[in-house]
Amino acid sequence: MILIIHTIFVWMRKGIIYGLALAALFFVLRWIEYKFVIREFSREFYIGLIAVIFVVVGVWAGRKLTTTKRIVKETAPLFVVNQENLSRLEISKRELEVLDLMAQGLSNQQIADRLALSLNTVKTHTSNLFIRLDVKRRTQAIQKGKDLKLIP
């Protein structure tokens, strides 16, 4: 609902801006009419000039209203686990999964539910990770895992 209201206000703002631009153009045309064009040129030239100005403004306004911004999403390169560090630290496949889920911000209970493990098993894997990575907190484990290229 808020998005719809925001979109309406954006369109209203654009409409007001274009309306003011057209009013300014109309004022300039009136000023030109009274000062120069009507006295020196024929009526056909004046009509042609108005037609050209309105075509240019119409094309400009049409392009502004119909073009959309394209958002290009950059794809991150595929992450490859550093197998040398993994084997050197003797981290098991399951412990690596627990570390990855910790990095995603999941609690122990959520990790247990996701991997179909008991809460005590997740706590055991977590404590093993702390010992193997030589850290005391989850945040340190995550940072060290990233530094060692164990998790993305």
Secondary structure as UniProt FT lines:
FT   HELIX           2..32
FT   HELIX           33..37
FT   HELIX           38..40
FT   HELIX           43..66
FT   HELIX           83..88
FT   TURN            89..90
FT   HELIX           93..103
FT   TURN            104..105
FT   HELIX           108..115
FT   HELIX           119..133
FT   HELIX           138..147
FT   TURN            148..149
//
